[in-house]
Amino acid sequence: MLRRREVIAGLATTIGASLGLPYVSRASADSKFPASNVRFIVPFTAGGPTDVVARLVGDAMSKKWSVPVVVENRPGAGTIAGTAEVARSQPDGYTLGFVISAHTINPAIRKKLPYDTLRDFRGITELAEAHVVLVANPAFPADDLAGLLKAAHASSEPLAFASPGTGTSTHLAGELLQRVAGIKMLHVPYNGSAPALIDVLANRVPLMFDIWHSVQQYVEAKQLKVIGVANATRIPNAPQYPRIGETFPGYEANSIFGVVVAARTPDNLVSQLSADLAGYIRSPEFAEKATVLGMDPVGSTAPEFDDLIRKQIEKWREIASTSGISVD
């Protein structure tokens, strides 16, 4: 019976589209949403912090909805491959897309995308924000931001900093710092966090912007030292490290995690999805797990997340333009 209903809904969609009629989702025909499996597309390989968060959310929603939420890892092209799959999906609430800061950075650094980030998606909720930190090899002559500025002004060469890749939130955190601080820095991109860390630990590159979860163990082992935190808040489980924004008010560079759906998903489904996901994100259960991962839970409303995406695109587009950053 369920399969028959899905077929009928699909035919109605095709016929309606050919006649120019509004889209009618299969969820609209169901008395209860969701009535079958929900896809959760994650644009990364399995096993990393992003995948961990997605599976925490997926498991929680599986229990709440009493249907499987199936995480599908679709890595590639700086998250574009997986996100494009969400843009092409039926706007019926049965395909969720996991997005990170790359979702707002890609429009700023890429001239060609297979979708329009603002037109082809609707935000559901911002799940959390990961803390971005500037760390240094212990041999670096500064232990804090004031010392880094002094070292930068004393050097005839720009200070080299590593990041997991060109156009990442960590890369742009460095570009923003040299802009607000009036210093010269040289970006050294790597293909991921692991190879970048190898060179910073070996002091081949003195500095690195990365996610706190990635570098925490090395900081605690005194193999790296924290110069500053890029976020608007200090790290919950490491509040001793000051924010860069305490020296340069307004400086903020974070790594966001959120959920989106295809643009024409009906308002009632967007509202339900947002309420259900944000409800879990605001729970003590998720807060405890997020802290371990070095993240701050958010659980925003759908309009709030849409507004954040717009503002982030504008911010990174301006930074990318003035810094000459492009990956096309």
N, C-alpha and C positions, 0 to 999 in steps of 0.2 A: 504493500500500500504506500509506504514511504517513497519507494523508488518511482511508483506511478505518479505521485504528487510532484516529485522533482522534475520528471519528464514534462508534465503538463506546464509547470512553472517555466521551464526552459523554453518550451514552444511559445508560451505567452510572451516571454521576453523578446524572442526573435521576431514574432509577428508585430509586437508593439513597436519595436525599433524601426521596422520597415515602414510603419505607418506614421512614425514620428510621435508615438505616444510615450508618456512618462514610463520609466522603468518600474516594473512591479517585481519585487524580489521574491524568491521562494520563501524567505522568512515571513513575508507578509501573508502568505497562504497558510503558514503553520500557526496553530493555536498557541504553541509554546516555542520560544527560541532559547537556546538552540535545540533542534530536534534530531541532529545528526552530528557527525564529527566536525570539529573546527580545526582548520589549518592555521599554524602559527609559523610564519616564514621568518627565519633568522638568517641574515646575510653574512654569516660567518661559519667557519668550521666548528664542529663540536668540541667542547672541552674548555674553552676560554671563559673569562668572567661574563662576557655578554651572553654566551650560551647558558651559563649557570643561572643567570637572572631570568632568562626566557623560560627555562625549564621549571624554575620555582613558580613563576606566574602561571605557566601552562598546567602544572600539577594542581595548583590551587583552584584554577578555573574548571578543571576536569571534575573536581570534587563538588564544586558549587553547582555546575550545570548538569552533572550526572551524564556527561558525554565525553568521549576522548578528545583532548586537545593535543593534536599531533604536531610536534615541533619538526619542521623541515629545514635543514641547513642548506642554504643556497649561497655559498660564498662566491666572490668574484667581482672584479672591476670596482674596488673601493665601495662595496655594498650595493652598487647599482644593479647587479644581476638579480639579487633577491628582491630588491625594492621594485624593480620593473615588473616582476611577477605579481606583486600586490596591485600595482596600477592596472594590470590586465585582468585582474580577477573580477568575478561578478560582485557587484556592490550589495551583497546580501548578508554581510556580517559573518559569513563562514570562513573568510580568509583575513587573518590579522597579520600585520607586518611589524616586525621589530625594527626600530630605527635608532641610530646613535647620532652624534654630532655631525658625522659625514653627510647626513640627510640635509643639513642646513649649510654645510660647507661646499658640497658638490656644485650647487648652482652658482657659487661664487668663483670657482676655479675651473669649471668645465663649460665650454661653449656649447657642447652638444650632449644632451641627455635624452634617453628614450621616453621621458615623461616630463611633465611640468610639476615641480615640487609643490607649488601652491595650488595649482588647478586640479591635479589628479588625485589628491589625497585629502582625507579628513583626519584630524588628530583625534585620538581617543583619550590618552592620558600620558603625561610625563611620569614615568615610573620612578626614576631616581637620577641623581647626579653623582658621578664618580669624581673623586678629588684628583686634580692634576698637580703634580709637584715638580719643582725645579731641584734636581739633586746634583751633587758634585762628587768627583773622586776625592778621597781624603787628602790627596796631595795638593788639591786646589788651594791657593793662598787665602781664600776667604771662607768664612763660616756662616755668613749671613748676607742679606741683600746689600747692606751698606758696604761691606767688604767687597762684594762683587762689583759694585759701581766704582769703587776706588780702583780695583784691578783693571776694570775696563778702560777707565780714563788714563791709567798709567801705561797701558799697552799700545804699541803702534799697530798691532794686528787685532782684528775683531775676535771676540771670544767665541770659540766654536761650541755649538750645542747639538747634541744628537736628538733624534726623534724617531718613532717607529715608521715614519713615512711622510712624504710630501703631501701637504693638504690635510693632514690630520689635525685634530684639535690641539694636540701637543706641539705640532709645528707652529701653528698660528699663535699659540700661547707665547712662544719665543719671539715671533714677529711683533706681537703686541707689546712685549716687554721692551724690546729695543726702541720701539717707537715712543712709549711713554717715558722711558728713562733717558732717552737721548744718548744711547750707547750703540756701538756697532757689534753685531753678533753674526756669526756665520752658521747657517743651518747645514747640518750633515745628516741627510736622510738615510734610513735603513729600511730593509724589507721586514718590518716587524720589530717588536720590542726586544726579543731575545738577542739577536745579533748586535743591536745597539748597546744593550747592557754589557755584553762581552767586552766591547771596546771601551766603554766608560769605566768598567771595573779594572781594566788593564791600563787605564789612563792614556789611551790613545786619543780619546776625546774627553775633555775635562768636565763637561756639563751635559745634562740631559733633562728634557721635559718628558714625563711619563705619568701613567696612572699610579696612584699610591699603592694599589693592590699588587702591582707588578714589582715595585721596588722596596716594599715594606721590609721583607726579610733581609735585604742587603743593608738597609738602614739600621735595623735592629742588631745586625752582626757587625756594624761599624765599618762596613765595606763601602758605604756611600754616606753622604751627609746631606741633610735637607737645607736648602738655601731659602726656600719660600714656597707657599701654597698659592696656587693660581685662583682658587675659587673664592666666592664671596663669604664663605664660612671656613673656620678652621676644621681640621679633621677630627671627627668625634672621638676616635680612639687614640689620637695623638695631638691633643690641643696645644702642646708646647711649641709647635712650629707656627711661626707667624705667617699671615697672609701677605702677599705682595701688595695687595690693595691697601694695607695699613701704611705703607710708604707712599704708594701712588694711588690716591683715592679714585675709584671708578674702574681700576684695573680688575678684570674678571675674565677668566677663561676656564670653562669647565667641560666635562664630558657628559652629555645627556643621554638618557636611555628612555625610549618611549614606544608607544604603539599607535599605528595608523591603520586606516582601512581605505578602500577605494572611494573616490570622491562622491559618487551618487548613492552611497549607503543612506537609507532613510534616517530621519532625525530620531525616531523612536529607538532604533537599534543603536545608533551612536550614543544616545543617552544611557541606554541599558548597559552597553559594553563599558562605557566610561565609569558608571556607578559601580559595576561589579569589579572591574579591575582596580579602580582607585580604592575601593573598600578594603581589598586585600593589602594593597600597598601601604595603607594607613594603619594596618594592624600591628600589634606588638610582635607578632610572629615574624613578619617580613622585616620590621625594623631591626630586630636582633640579627637576622641573617645579613642584612644590608651593611650593618656596622662592621661585621667581620670582613666584608668585601671592600671596605673603605668608601662606602656610598652613603648619601643622604636620601632617604625616601621622600618622594614628592606627592604623587597621587593627585595631580591637577585635574580640573574639569576639561572637557573637550575644547570649549572655546579658549580656555587659558593656554592649552597646549598649542592650538592653532596660532594664537597671538605670539607665543614664544618662538615658534618656528619662523614666523614672518620677521620678527625682530632680529633673530640670530642670522638669518640670510642677509639682511641689510648690513649688520655689523661685519660679518666675514667678507661680504662682497667689497666693502669699503677698504678693509685691511688688505685683502688679496689684490685689489686694484692698485693701491699705493705701494705695495711691496712687490708688484710684478709677478705674482704667483699664478701659474697656470699649468695644468697637466695635459692639455690638448696639444 
